[in-house]
């Protein structure tokens, strides 16, 4: 359960810097990297539906996604390029 926490903490620090610089490309990359490590930590953190929603959002132009509280009521945050919102 505690695997990858140092990496996740490092990503959080990098995210803070990217947000401060409004570097949205890096923010999207870090969101994808963070989710990948969280999934390795706890494979049960996601469901087939969550995976499909994240994949559909990526296909429609989202550069990254954050899934909050996936085991109860999932809340999603998607970062998308300008103009991709409608997709």
N, C-alpha and C positions, 0 to 999 in steps of 0.2 A: 504494500500500500504506500510506503514512503519512498519508493524508487522515484528518481527523476526530480525530487523536490528542489535540489540545488539548481538543476537546469531550469526548472519552472521559475524559481526566484530570480535567476539571472535574466530570463526572458521578461519578467515583470519590470526589472530595472531598465532593460533596453527599451521596453514599451514606454516607460515614463519619458525617456529621452526622445523617442520618436514622436510622441504626442506633443512634447514641448516644442519640437521643431516643425510640427505639422507635416511630418514625413509620412504621408498616408500609404505609400507603397510599402515602407518598412513596417508600419502598423499592421497592414494586412498580412505580410509575411510572418510577423511575430504571432499574430492570432492563429494562423495555420500551424505554426511550430508548437505553440503552447497546447493546442487541442490534441495534436499528435502525441505529445508527452503525457497529457492527462489520460488519454485512451490507453497508453501502455501501462500507466499506473494502476488503473482500475478498468479492465475491459468491460465490466458491467455498467460503466458510466453512461454508455450510449445504448440506443436501441436501433433496430432497423429503420424505424420511422425517422428518428433524429438523423441517422446517416443519410437517408433519402432527402430530407429537407436541406441539409447542409450541401449535399451534392447538387441538388436542383438550384440552390442559391448561387453556388460557385459557377454552374453552367450558365446562369442568367447574368453573371457579371460581378457577383460578390467576390471581393478579394480576401475576405477572412470572415470567420464566424466565431462567436463566443456563445457557449451553451451554459446557462446557469441553472443549477438545481435540476439536472435531468432526471433524477430518480423520483421526484415528486411531481411538480407541475413545471414542465420545461419552459424556460424563457430564453429567447434567442436574441442575439445582437449580431447584425450583419453589417459589414463595411463594404460599400459598393462604390465603384467609380461613378463620377458624374454621368448622368444620362442612362445609367443602368437600373435606376430605381424602379422604373415602370416594368422592366423585364422581371 
